[in-house]
Amino acid sequence: MVGKSEYTPKARALGAELRECRLAAGLTQKQLADQIGVSYVSVSRYETGTRSPRPEDVAQILATLGVTGDRYAELVDMARGADQPNWLETGEKGLRRELTTIIEFERTSTSIVEVATGVIPGLLQTSDYARAIMREKPGRDLEARVALRVGRRDVLYRATAPHLTAIISEGVLRNRLGGVAIMADQLRHLLKMGELPNVAIVVLPAVSERWHPAHAGSFILYEFPKSAPIVHLEHFCSGVFINTKEVAAYQDAVATLRGMAVDEERSAVLIAEIVRELEEKSI
């Protein structure tokens, strides 16, 4: 079973799916390795995305784990092109895989920087705010998706939690998605999350006299302890993961935006002021 050592976004996502299948089958990495005739190191590398397996390798693993039907076909197909540095996902199945990948990156990263120009970052959303957004987006099982998004914030409380920096455009804070009451509650939640030692929330002022990278849209930069950083771009019905030299441009963009944003203390004061304005409107 020879694969390529790439540590690409798609290889990591596939690895997370394979790990989930193995755990569901109740096998350890060594037990699976013994059954398919490879070392447990190979299985470990597949599951971490360090090495991208070939479609036939994935087929053998899934057959051993008793995975059949659509799930089998989807994961075998996912192995095709898993060694490519960039990855575009579309459609409902693609969005599910994209979410699996994001959760894996949140779990394994040391640093997350989210530049938010449209909505509050997912890890900082309340359930009501998330529901107001997801109600307008494609996909089924609204409440399950809301619960999953809110549950993802638990990663910020782990002993090995990543450091999250949220660079939020002021316009995002002044929008009233879901209504005045829901938005006020969301902003109060932001203030609470900003008290965590591993969470920094800064605001980009609404008025700017020059173009800056946030005018080009939102993005998330993930950094890891043993592999290259990855950028995620989310669109209406698709998502892109970037793992090439272009990531450096996003790192430069983060540095620029942090320099333009209001510091954490003044950002908290601004958010509190917007909460008061919303509270006055709800009276």
Secondary structure, DSSP 8 states (H G I E B T S, - for coil): ---B----HHHHHHHHHHHHHHHHHT--HHHHHHHHTS-HHHHHHHHHTSSB--HHHHHHHHHHHT--HHHHHHHHHHTTTTT-S-EEEEHHHHHHHHHHHHHHHHHH-SEEEEEESSS--GGG--HHHHHHHHTTSS-S-HHHHHHHHHHGGGGGGSTT--EEEEEEEHHHHH--TT-HHHHHHHHHHHHHHTTSTTEEEEEE-S--SS--GGGG--EEEEE-SSS--EEEEE-SSEEEEE-STTHHHHHHHHHHHHHHSB-HHHHHHHHHHHHHHHHHHH-
